[in-house]
Amino acid sequence: MSPIITAAKRRRVCLLASSFLVPIVCLGVPAAHAQQTAPSDQLPAIEVNPPKPVIRDRIEPSSEWASRLGRVTRTQTPQTIPVAQPSGGPAPAATTAVPNILAGASTTVITAEEIARSPAQTVHEVIAQVPGVQLTSLFGGVNGTGTTVDLRGFGATAVSNTLILINGRRVNDIDMQGVDLSTIPRDSIQRIEITKGNSGAVLYGDNAMGGVINIVTKTGVTGPPLAARIEVGGGSFGQRQVAASASANAGPWSTSFYGNQINSDGYRVNNKLAQHNAVGDIRYTTPDLTAYLTLSGDDVRLGFPGGRLVDPSIGVNQLVTDRKGAATPFDHAEKQGANATAGFIKSLGYGAELIVDGGVRDKKQQGTFMGGVPLSTFNFTYVDAKLQTWSLTPRLSIKNVVFGMPSNILTGIDFYDATFHQNRGAFVGAPPIHMYDLSQQTVAAYWQQTIGILPTTDFSYGGRIQHFSLSARDRLDPTAPNYFGDAQAMPLDTGETNHALHIGLEHRFNDVFAVFGRAAHAFRTPNVDERVSSGPKFDPTFFFAIPGNFALKTQTSNDVEGGFRIKAGAFTLQSSIYDMELTNEILFNPVGFFNYNLDPTRRYGSETSATFRASDTVLFRGGFAYTRAVFREGPFTGNDVPLVSRYTASGGVTWNAWQKYLVVDATVRYWSDRRMDNDQPNTQPLIPANATVDFKLSGEYDRYFWSVSVNNVFNALYYDYAIASAFTPDRFNAYPLPGRTFWVKAGATF
């Protein structure tokens, strides 16, 4: 082994160790005092150890057995469960601690109270306060529409490597659009569960390389007979919002509704947003049966202003001379989504539950791209796409005792059937140049079990086997307007079987200190957008088209992680280190306009988060992460993967200044510089480091509530996405984000 490689490995170990230990020392100072401070219920803290099994059943359990077992805190000493009676009736009164289904994983839970208090205006910004989370926005940051959440440093491909769940059901589609979290009414969220690393692939399949975000929504169950809430708000750039919700509860029946309407002129020229979202739920709940139907829909229209050009060689810097301007003043896109999910949970006795649900998601998208001024019809492109996904996901949850040890088993089958059609032509009404048709069916079986092998130790293991079959076709019309030598993609009929594995361990030395660790293998199959743009499609060297073939290799990863948790009175801390090796990572080449498989890459780093309740009315929170994403083979060996900041940190304080009549919240978020997109050689300028401070005053009196927020208090002029030129040094296009913004809200409950 060469001295250079050896030295690089030593540096990596030293950096990783220091990033793991330094924040622990800094954040651990309050621990001694914490033992003497009584916790308070007025300001619930972010739980760095899950208060209940996270991502447990892919839907909230309802049976008496599940409610008794699933609510016991992990630090309690298990009691012996008497042998179940032959009648198969309700569970006995004695309880035991049921192990977390993903023992050994790094988890964070953000509660509804924290979401409501946060100065952050979007769900993305709330999630970004968790260590190791980074954001990327191309569209001016209007309500977070189109903003990407990145777990553990995937940069440009974060949207395909972060798995989003709604109530435990995956909602990532087989395209690259991703899940727009801004379409989920914020008031409908009960909590957000974040599990980092790729262990979630066992339960949910691909897209879980960086981690899993599970958004649990509210229901009308156990609520008052009738309740309603309305909120209106206004802020910078002509932003207006109306949010309304209602719930009803009568006997075993309950229903709830949440709706949002948001309009904004946007920070930049051609940055207007018009968005409508709604979700409704009706369910029937008894001690041994829950049945439900959930309907949701969204309609979004957003303008695309394009980038701001910086090129010192010709004396252009639009970030300074025209920061809010638009390179593409007429480009825009629209999306209409409709979703329906139905299912039931049936208690089978002896700790077993049968959970059956299925659904359909329908998504239509239209994009108009007219280029810059002066307009040229030769550059016009219009895309019209439709994606429909049917799913059926039966599973069995068993919480019982195996050879005297508490056990949590989740096993099931997933079936998904997706069809995708896209017309790509010059403009609306013109014959399409390309007509793409892709269909994909996925069938998977999985088993995940966690056993309390000791009263203080949980051991988990699991596996998944998943097969997909794909058929892809491209129909080309060379007589269509704006046809210019495009090549027709070769047809593809293929199938592939992949697997995911997880093994984890958690040991609690006492009620204060616990350690955890895990190892996992995961996979990600290419999505339809990547296949449509696979190739190469165009050779910039010889200037001619080459047929694409829809073919890309499946991305795989192996990762390990270890860490510890502390919960000492009013002080909580979680810290971990991880290492992930990836093969065939998929990336888009913006020069040749095609997707391809990268040389092997690596992610490694550390993440630390902590909270400290200084008094009954004051809560401090903070976090730090060190994230490295590098090439481990090929011509860029040792170089940084673009769009990943090495250092991120956040901190905040909540002060209940006057019995909830006045509450003060402040949050600071920092990220270090990062490489621009398309800069694998690491030769172009860096996206600068920056930080933002958000401040919020809020209060409530009787049924009325209000808030005043100032985001980016110090008016930092920043951007978190830029694409570098492949040919001209120091030339790039950046996508600037707003400076200081203001927001006022008020509402009432009934």
C-alpha positions in Angstrom: 0.0 0.0 0.0 1.5 3.4 -1.0 2.4 5.9 1.6 0.0 8.4 0.0 -3.0 6.1 0.4 -1.9 5.2 4.0 -1.7 8.8 4.9 -5.1 9.6 3.4 -6.6 6.8 5.4 -5.0 8.1 8.6 -6.3 11.6 7.9 -9.8 10.2 7.4 -9.7 8.3 10.7 -8.4 11.4 12.6 -11.1 13.6 11.0 -13.8 11.1 11.7 -12.7 10.6 15.3 -12.4 14.4 16.0 -15.8 15.1 14.4 -17.3 12.4 16.7 -15.7 13.5 19.9 -15.5 17.3 19.8 -19.3 17.9 19.6 -19.8 15.3 22.3 -17.5 17.2 24.7 -19.1 20.6 23.8 -22.6 19.4 24.0 -22.0 17.3 27.1 -21.1 20.1 29.4 -24.7 20.5 30.7 -25.0 16.8 31.6 -23.9 17.2 35.2 -26.4 19.9 35.9 -29.0 18.0 33.9 -29.3 15.4 36.6 -30.5 18.0 39.0 -33.1 19.6 36.8 -36.6 18.2 36.8 -38.1 17.7 33.3 -41.2 19.6 32.3 -44.1 18.8 30.0 -44.4 22.4 28.8 -41.6 22.2 26.3 -41.3 18.6 24.9 -37.8 18.0 23.5 -36.8 16.2 20.3 -36.5 12.6 21.3 -33.1 11.3 20.3 -34.1 7.8 21.4 -37.5 6.7 20.0 -40.3 7.0 22.5 -42.0 4.1 20.8 -40.8 1.7 18.1 -40.1 3.9 15.1 -41.4 2.8 11.7 -42.9 -0.1 13.5 -45.9 -1.4 11.6 -46.0 0.9 8.6 -49.3 2.2 10.1 -50.3 3.0 13.7 -51.5 -0.2 15.5 -54.9 -0.1 17.1 -55.4 -3.4 19.0 -55.3 -3.6 22.8 -52.2 -5.8 22.6 -50.3 -3.4 20.5 -51.3 -0.4 22.5 -50.1 -2.0 25.7 -46.9 -3.3 24.4 -45.9 -0.5 22.1 -46.1 2.3 24.6 -43.6 1.1 27.2 -40.4 3.1 27.2 -37.3 1.4 26.1 -35.5 2.0 29.4 -38.0 0.2 31.5 -37.1 -3.2 32.9 -39.2 -5.9 31.1 -41.6 -7.8 33.1 -42.6 -11.4 32.5 -45.7 -11.9 30.3 -47.9 -14.7 31.5 -48.6 -17.4 28.9 -51.5 -16.4 26.6 -54.8 -18.1 27.4 -56.2 -20.6 24.8 -59.2 -18.3 24.2 -57.0 -16.0 22.2 -58.6 -13.0 23.8 -57.0 -9.6 24.7 -53.5 -9.5 26.0 -52.9 -10.0 29.7 -52.5 -7.0 31.9 -48.7 -7.5 32.5 -46.5 -5.8 29.9 -43.0 -6.0 28.5 -40.8 -3.7 26.6 -41.1 -4.5 22.9 -37.9 -4.0 21.0 -37.6 -1.4 18.3 -38.1 -3.1 14.9 -34.9 -1.5 13.6 -32.7 -1.8 16.7 -29.2 -0.4 16.2 -30.3 2.4 13.9 -29.8 6.2 14.4 -33.2 7.7 14.9 -34.8 11.1 15.6 -38.5 12.0 16.2 -39.8 15.5 15.7 -43.1 16.1 17.4 -46.1 18.1 16.3 -45.4 20.6 19.0 -41.9 21.2 17.7 -43.1 21.6 14.2 -45.7 24.2 15.3 -43.1 26.2 17.4 -40.3 26.1 14.8 -39.5 29.4 13.1 -38.9 27.4 9.9 -41.6 28.1 7.3 -41.3 24.7 5.5 -41.3 21.1 6.5 -37.9 20.8 4.8 -36.3 23.5 7.0 -37.7 21.7 10.1 -36.1 18.5 9.0 -32.8 20.3 8.2 -32.3 21.1 11.9 -31.5 17.4 12.3 -27.7 16.7 12.1 -26.6 15.3 8.8 -29.5 16.7 6.8 -28.8 19.1 3.9 -31.1 21.0 1.5 -30.9 21.8 -2.2 -33.3 24.2 -3.9 -33.4 25.3 -7.5 -36.6 27.2 -7.5 -36.2 30.2 -5.2 -37.3 28.3 -2.0 -40.9 29.3 -2.4 -42.7 27.3 0.4 -40.1 24.6 -0.1 -41.6 23.5 -3.4 -39.2 21.3 -5.2 -36.6 21.5 -2.4 -34.6 18.2 -1.9 -33.8 16.7 1.5 -30.5 15.0 1.5 -29.6 12.4 4.2 -25.9 11.6 4.4 -24.5 13.4 1.4 -25.9 12.2 -1.9 -26.0 15.7 -3.4 -27.6 15.8 -6.9 -29.2 12.3 -6.5 -30.6 12.8 -3.0 -34.1 12.7 -4.3 -33.6 9.1 -5.3 -31.7 8.1 -2.2 -34.0 9.3 0.5 -37.1 7.3 1.1 -40.3 9.1 2.1 -43.1 7.4 3.9 -46.6 8.6 4.8 -47.9 6.7 7.8 -45.4 4.0 7.1 -46.2 3.5 3.4 -43.6 4.4 0.8 -44.7 7.3 -1.5 -41.5 7.5 -3.7 -42.6 7.0 -7.3 -40.5 5.4 -10.0 -39.7 8.8 -11.6 -37.1 11.4 -10.4 -39.7 14.0 -9.4 -39.4 12.9 -5.8 -41.9 13.5 -3.0 -42.7 17.2 -2.6 -43.1 17.6 1.1 -44.6 21.1 0.6 -47.8 19.3 -0.6 -48.4 17.8 2.9 -50.4 20.2 5.0 -48.1 21.1 7.9 -50.9 21.1 10.5 -51.8 17.5 9.5 -48.4 16.2 10.7 -48.4 14.3 14.1 -44.7 13.6 14.0 -41.7 13.1 11.7 -39.6 10.0 12.3 -36.1 10.0 10.7 -34.0 6.8 10.5 -30.6 7.4 8.9 -28.6 4.8 7.0 -29.8 2.1 4.6 -31.3 -0.4 7.1 -34.8 0.8 6.1 -34.3 -1.0 2.8 -35.3 -4.3 4.4 -38.8 -3.1 5.2 -39.4 -0.7 2.3 -37.1 -1.6 -0.7 -35.0 0.8 -2.7 -34.5 4.5 -2.4 -33.4 4.1 1.3 -29.6 4.5 0.8 -29.4 7.7 2.8 -32.2 6.9 5.2 -36.0 7.0 5.7 -38.3 9.9 6.6 -41.7 8.7 7.9 -44.4 11.4 8.2 -47.2 10.3 10.6 -50.4 12.3 10.1 -53.1 13.1 12.5 -56.5 11.3 12.7 -59.7 12.0 14.4 -59.4 8.9 16.6 -59.7 9.7 20.4 -60.4 13.3 19.6 -63.3 15.5 20.6 -66.7 14.9 19.0 -66.2 17.9 16.8 -63.2 20.2 16.3 -62.0 22.7 13.7 -59.1 25.0 13.1 -58.4 27.8 10.7 -55.3 29.9 10.0 -54.4 32.7 7.7 -51.1 34.2 7.0 -49.1 36.6 4.8 -45.5 37.5 4.2 -42.8 38.6 1.9 -43.0 38.4 -1.9 -46.8 38.6 -1.7 -47.1 35.2 -0.1 -50.6 34.3 1.2 -51.8 31.2 2.9 -55.0 29.8 4.2 -55.0 26.5 6.2 -58.1 24.8 7.5 -58.8 21.5 9.3 -61.6 19.7 10.9 -62.2 16.4 12.7 -65.2 14.5 14.0 -65.5 11.5 16.3 -68.7 9.4 17.0 -68.4 6.0 18.6 -66.1 3.8 16.5 -66.2 6.3 13.5 -63.9 9.2 13.1 -62.9 11.5 10.3 -60.4 14.3 9.6 -59.6 16.8 6.9 -56.7 19.2 6.3 -56.3 21.7 3.5 -53.9 24.4 2.4 -53.9 27.1 -0.2 -50.7 29.0 -0.9 -49.9 31.7 -3.4 -46.7 33.7 -3.8 -45.1 36.0 -6.3 -41.8 34.4 -5.4 -38.4 35.8 -4.7 -37.3 36.0 -8.3 -38.7 37.0 -11.6 -40.9 34.1 -13.0 -41.0 32.4 -9.6 -44.7 32.5 -8.9 -46.3 29.7 -7.0 -49.9 28.6 -6.8 -50.5 25.5 -4.7 -53.5 23.7 -3.3 -53.3 20.6 -1.0 -55.9 18.5 0.8 -56.0 15.3 2.7 -59.0 13.5 4.2 -59.3 10.4 6.3 -62.2 8.3 7.6 -61.7 5.3 9.8 -63.6 2.7 11.9 -61.9 1.7 15.1 -62.7 -1.0 17.6 -60.4 -2.9 20.1 -59.5 -5.6 17.6 -60.2 -4.0 14.2 -59.3 -0.7 12.5 -60.3 0.1 8.9 -59.5 3.3 7.1 -59.7 5.2 3.8 -57.4 8.1 3.1 -57.8 10.5 0.1 -55.4 13.3 -0.8 -54.8 15.6 -3.7 -52.6 18.5 -4.8 -52.4 21.0 -7.6 -49.2 23.0 -8.1 -48.0 25.6 -10.7 -44.5 27.0 -10.3 -42.3 29.3 -12.5 -38.7 28.3 -13.2 -36.4 31.4 -13.3 -33.3 29.4 -14.2 -29.7 30.2 -13.0 -27.7 33.4 -12.6 -24.6 33.4 -14.8 -21.1 34.1 -13.3 -18.2 34.2 -15.8 -15.2 36.4 -14.9 -13.7 35.8 -18.3 -16.4 38.0 -19.9 -17.0 40.2 -16.8 -20.5 38.8 -16.0 -21.7 38.3 -12.4 -25.5 38.3 -12.3 -25.5 37.3 -8.6 -24.4 40.9 -8.1 -26.0 42.8 -10.9 -29.4 41.1 -11.2 -29.8 38.5 -8.4 -33.6 38.3 -8.7 -33.7 38.1 -12.5 -34.7 35.2 -14.7 -32.6 33.5 -17.4 -35.8 31.6 -18.5 -38.7 34.1 -17.9 -41.4 31.9 -19.4 -40.5 28.4 -18.2 -42.9 26.8 -15.9 -44.4 23.5 -14.7 -47.6 22.1 -13.4 -48.5 19.0 -11.4 -51.7 17.4 -10.4 -51.7 14.5 -7.9 -54.4 12.3 -6.5 -53.9 9.5 -4.0 -56.2 6.9 -2.4 -55.2 4.4 0.3 -57.5 1.9 2.0 -56.7 -0.9 4.5 -57.5 -2.6 7.8 -55.7 -3.9 10.8 -57.1 -7.0 12.4 -56.0 -8.4 15.8 -55.6 -12.2 15.5 -54.9 -12.7 19.2 -51.6 -13.9 20.9 -50.0 -10.6 19.9 -50.5 -11.0 16.2 -52.0 -8.4 13.8 -52.8 -8.7 10.1 -52.3 -5.5 8.3 -53.6 -5.2 4.8 -53.6 -2.0 2.7 -53.4 -1.0 -0.8 -53.7 2.2 -2.9 -53.3 4.0 -6.1 -51.3 7.2 -6.9 -51.9 9.2 -10.0 -49.5 12.0 -11.0 -49.7 14.2 -14.1 -47.0 16.7 -14.9 -46.6 19.3 -17.7 -43.5 21.3 -18.3 -43.0 24.2 -20.7 -39.4 25.2 -21.5 -38.9 28.1 -23.9 -35.3 29.1 -23.1 -33.9 32.5 -22.7 -34.5 35.9 -24.3 -34.5 36.4 -27.3 -36.8 33.5 -27.7 -36.2 30.9 -30.4 -38.8 28.4 -31.3 -36.0 26.0 -32.1 -35.2 25.8 -28.4 -38.8 25.1 -27.3 -39.6 21.9 -25.4 -42.9 20.7 -23.9 -43.1 17.6 -21.7 -46.4 16.0 -20.7 -46.1 13.0 -18.4 -48.4 10.7 -16.5 -47.4 8.2 -13.9 -49.8 5.8 -12.1 -48.9 3.4 -9.4 -51.0 0.6 -7.9 -49.9 -1.1 -4.7 -50.9 -3.9 -2.3 -48.9 -4.4 0.9 -50.2 -7.2 3.2 -48.1 -7.9 6.3 -48.2 -9.6 9.6 -47.0 -8.0 12.9 -46.3 -10.3 15.8 -45.4 -9.0 19.2 -45.0 -11.9 21.6 -42.6 -13.9 23.7 -40.2 -16.4 22.1 -38.4 -18.7 24.5 -39.0 -16.2 27.3 -37.6 -13.3 25.3 -39.9 -10.4 24.0 -40.0 -10.5 20.2 -41.2 -8.0 17.5 -41.7 -9.6 14.0 -42.8 -7.8 10.9 -43.1 -9.8 7.7 -45.0 -9.2 4.5 -45.2 -9.0 0.8 -45.1 -5.8 -1.3 -46.5 -5.5 -4.8 -46.3 -2.4 -7.0 -47.4 -1.9 -10.6 -46.4 1.4 -12.2 -47.0 2.7 -15.7 -45.3 5.8 -17.1 -46.0 7.7 -20.3 -44.3 10.8 -21.5 -44.7 12.9 -24.6 -41.8 15.2 -25.4 -42.2 17.7 -28.2 -41.7 21.3 -29.1 -44.8 22.9 -27.7 -48.4 22.3 -26.5 -50.4 20.7 -29.3 -47.4 19.9 -31.5 -46.8 16.2 -32.5 -44.3 14.8 -29.9 -40.8 14.0 -31.0 -40.5 11.2 -28.5 -43.2 9.1 -26.9 -41.9 7.1 -24.0 -43.8 4.2 -22.4 -42.4 2.3 -19.5 -44.1 -0.2 -17.2 -42.5 -1.8 -14.1 -43.8 -4.4 -11.7 -42.2 -5.1 -8.4 -42.8 -8.0 -6.0 -40.9 -8.3 -2.7 -41.0 -10.4 0.4 -39.3 -9.4 3.7 -38.8 -10.5 7.3 -37.6 -8.3 10.2 -37.3 -9.5 13.8 -36.0 -7.9 16.9 -35.5 -9.9 20.1 -34.9 -8.7 23.6 -32.1 -11.3 24.2 -31.5 -9.7 27.6 -33.6 -7.2 29.6 -31.0 -4.6 28.6 -30.2 -5.8 25.1 -32.1 -5.9 21.8 -30.9 -7.8 18.7 -32.4 -7.4 15.3 -32.0 -9.0 11.9 -33.9 -9.0 8.7 -33.8 -9.6 5.0 -35.6 -8.6 1.8 -35.7 -10.2 -1.6 -37.2 -8.1 -4.4 -37.7 -8.7 -8.1 -38.7 -6.2 -10.7 -39.6 -6.6 -14.4 -39.4 -3.6 -16.7 -40.6 -3.0 -20.3 -39.5 0.3 -22.0 -40.2 1.7 -25.4 -39.5 4.9 -27.3 -41.4 5.9 -30.4 -39.7 8.6 -32.5 -41.4 10.9 -35.0 -38.7 12.6 -37.2 -41.3 14.7 -38.9 -42.3 16.5 -35.7 -41.3 20.2 -35.2 -37.8 20.8 -33.7 -36.6 17.4 -34.6 -32.8 17.6 -34.9 -31.2 14.2 -35.3 -32.5 12.8 -32.0 -31.8 9.0 -31.7 -34.5 6.6 -30.8 -33.8 4.7 -27.6 -33.4 0.9 -28.0 -36.2 -1.1 -26.5 -35.6 -2.9 -23.2 -37.3 -5.8 -21.6 -35.5 -6.8 -18.4 -35.9 -8.2 -14.9 -33.6 -8.4 -11.9 -33.7 -9.7 -8.4 -32.0 -7.8 -5.5 -31.7 -8.2 -1.8 -31.3 -6.1 1.3 -30.0 -7.1 4.7 -29.9 -5.6 8.2 -28.4 -6.7 11.5 -28.4 -4.5 14.6 -27.8 -4.5 18.3 -28.6 -2.1 21.1 -27.5 -2.4 24.8 -28.6 -0.3 27.7 -26.1 -0.2 30.5 -28.6 1.6 32.7 -31.4 4.2 32.4 -28.9 6.8 31.3 -26.4 5.3 28.8 -27.0 3.0 25.8 -24.9 1.9 22.8 -26.1 0.8 19.4 -24.7 -0.5 16.2 -25.7 -2.0 12.9 -24.6 -3.2 9.5 -26.7 -3.3 6.3 -26.8 -3.9 2.6 -29.2 -2.0 0.3 -29.9 -1.4 -3.4 -31.5 1.2 -5.7 -32.9 0.4 -9.1 -32.8 3.2 -11.8 -35.9 5.3 -12.0 -37.8 5.9 -15.3 -36.4 9.4 -15.7 -32.9 8.1 -15.5 -33.6 5.3 -18.0 -35.2 7.7 -20.4 -32.1 9.8 -20.2 -29.6 6.9 -20.1 -27.2 6.7 -22.9 -25.1 8.3 -24.0 -27.6 10.3 -26.1 -25.2 12.9 -27.5 -21.4 12.9 -27.9 -20.2 16.4 -27.5 -16.8 15.5 -29.0 -18.0 14.3 -32.3 -21.3 16.1 -32.3 -23.7 13.3 -33.3 -26.4 11.4 -31.5 -26.0 7.9 -30.2 -28.9 5.7 -29.4 -29.9 5.3 -25.7 -30.8 1.9 -24.4 -32.7 2.6 -21.1 -30.0 0.3 -19.5 -28.3 1.3 -16.2 -26.8 -0.9 -13.5 -28.5 -1.2 -10.1 -26.8 0.9 -7.4 -25.8 -1.0 -4.2 -24.4 0.0 -0.8 -22.9 -1.6 2.3 -22.8 0.5 5.4 -21.9 0.1 9.1 -22.8 2.4 12.0 -22.2 2.6 15.7 -23.0 5.1 18.4 -24.5 5.8 21.8 -27.4 7.6 23.5 -27.5 9.4 26.8 -30.7 10.5 28.7 -29.8 12.0 32.0 -32.6 14.0 33.5 -33.1 17.1 31.4 -30.2 16.3 29.1 -30.4 14.0 26.0 -27.6 13.2 23.5 -27.2 10.8 20.6 -24.0 10.4 18.6 -22.9 8.0 15.9 -20.3 7.4 13.2 -20.9 5.6 10.0 -19.1 4.3 6.8 -20.9 3.5 3.6 -19.4 2.1 0.4 -21.4 2.4 -2.9 -21.1 0.7 -6.3 -22.7 1.9 -9.5 -24.0 5.1 -8.1 -26.2 6.8 -10.7 -25.6 10.4 -11.8 -26.7 12.8 -14.6 -24.2 14.2 -17.0 -25.4 17.8 -17.8 -23.0 18.1 -20.7 -23.9 15.0 -22.7 -27.5 15.0 -21.3 -27.5 11.4 -20.1 -27.3 9.3 -16.9 -24.5 6.9 -16.1 -23.1 4.8 -13.4 -20.2 6.4 -11.4 -17.1 4.8 -10.3 -17.3 3.4 -6.7 -17.9 6.1 -4.0 -17.9 6.3 -0.3 -19.9 8.2 2.4 -18.6 8.4 6.0 -19.0 10.8 8.9 -20.4 11.4 12.3 -23.6 13.0 13.6 -24.4 14.3 17.1 -27.6 15.9 18.5 -28.5 17.0 21.9 -31.2 18.8 23.9 -31.0 20.4 27.4 -34.0 21.7 29.4 -32.5 24.5 31.5 -35.7 25.1 33.3 -39.4 24.6 33.1 -39.6 27.3 30.5 -36.3 27.1 28.6 -35.1 24.4 26.2 -31.9 24.4 24.3 -31.1 22.1 21.3 -28.1 21.6 19.0 -26.4 19.3 16.6 -23.3 18.8 14.5 -22.5 16.6 11.6 -19.3 15.8 9.6 -20.1 14.3 6.2 -17.7 13.1 3.5 -18.7 11.9 0.1 -15.7 10.9 -2.0 -14.8 8.8 -5.1 -12.9 5.7 -4.0 -11.9 4.4 -7.5 -11.5 5.7 -11.0 -9.9 8.9 -12.4 -11.4 11.1 -9.6 -10.2 8.9 -6.7 -10.2 10.9 -3.5 -12.2 13.8 -4.9 -15.3 15.1 -3.3 -18.7 14.2 -4.7 -20.4 17.5 -5.7 -23.1 19.2 -3.6 -22.1 17.8 -0.2 -21.0 20.1 2.6 -18.5 18.5 5.0 -19.8 20.4 8.1 -23.3 21.2 9.1 -24.6 22.4 12.4 -27.7 23.8 14.0 -28.7 25.2 17.4 -31.8 26.7 18.9 -33.6 27.8 22.0 -37.3 27.9 23.0 -38.4 30.1 25.8 -41.9 30.1 27.1 -41.7 33.7 28.3 -45.3 34.0 29.6 -47.5 31.0 30.2 -47.8 30.3 26.4 -49.2 33.8 25.9 -45.7 34.6 24.5 -43.2 32.0 23.3 -39.8 32.9 21.8 -38.0 30.6 19.4 -34.7 31.1 17.6 -32.8 28.8 15.3 -29.4 29.0 13.7 -28.3 26.7 10.9 -24.8 26.5 9.4 -23.4 24.6 6.4 -19.8 24.6 5.0 -18.9 25.1 1.4 -19.6 22.4 -1.2 -18.6 21.5 -4.7 -20.8 22.6 -7.5 -22.8 20.1 -9.6 -20.8 18.7 -12.5 -17.5 19.4 -10.8 -16.2 15.8 -10.3 -12.6 17.0 -11.1 -12.9 19.5 -8.2 -11.4 22.3 -10.2 -14.2 24.9 -10.2 -15.1 27.4 -7.4 -16.9 26.2 -4.3 -20.5 27.1 -3.3 -19.7 29.3 -0.3 -20.4 28.4 3.3 -23.1 30.3 5.0 -25.5 30.4 7.9 -29.1 31.6 8.6 -30.8 32.7 11.8 -34.6 32.4 12.1 -36.6 34.1 14.9 -40.3 33.6 15.9 -42.6 35.1 18.4 -45.9 33.2 19.0 -48.6 32.9 21.5 -52.1 31.6 22.2 -55.0 32.8 24.3 -58.0 30.7 24.8 -58.9 29.4 21.3 -56.8 32.0 19.4 -53.2 31.8 18.3 -50.7 34.0 16.4 -47.1 34.2 15.3 -44.6 36.6 13.8 -41.5 35.2 12.1 -38.4 36.6 10.6 -36.3 34.2 8.6 -32.7 34.8 7.6 -32.6 37.6 10.1 -29.2 38.9 9.0 -30.1 38.8 5.3 -27.5 36.3 4.2 -27.3 36.3 0.4 -26.7 32.6 -0.4 -27.4 29.7 -2.7 -27.1 26.0 -2.1 -27.1 24.9 -5.8 -24.9 25.8 -8.7 -23.8 24.0 -11.8 -20.2 24.4 -13.1 -19.1 24.7 -16.7 -17.3 21.6 -18.0 -15.2 23.7 -20.3 -14.6 27.3 -18.9 -12.8 27.8 -15.6 -14.7 29.8 -13.0 -17.9 29.8 -15.1 -21.1 28.6 -13.4 -24.8 29.2 -13.0 -26.1 29.7 -9.5 -29.7 29.6 -8.1 -30.0 32.3 -5.5 -32.3 32.0 -2.5 -34.2 34.8 -0.6 -32.6 37.1 1.9 -34.5 38.3 5.0 -38.2 37.4 4.9 -41.2 38.1 7.1 -44.3 36.1 7.9 -47.4 36.8 10.1 -50.0 34.2 10.9 -53.2 34.1 13.1 -56.0 31.7 13.6 -58.5 30.1 15.9 -59.7 26.6 17.0 -63.3 25.7 17.5 
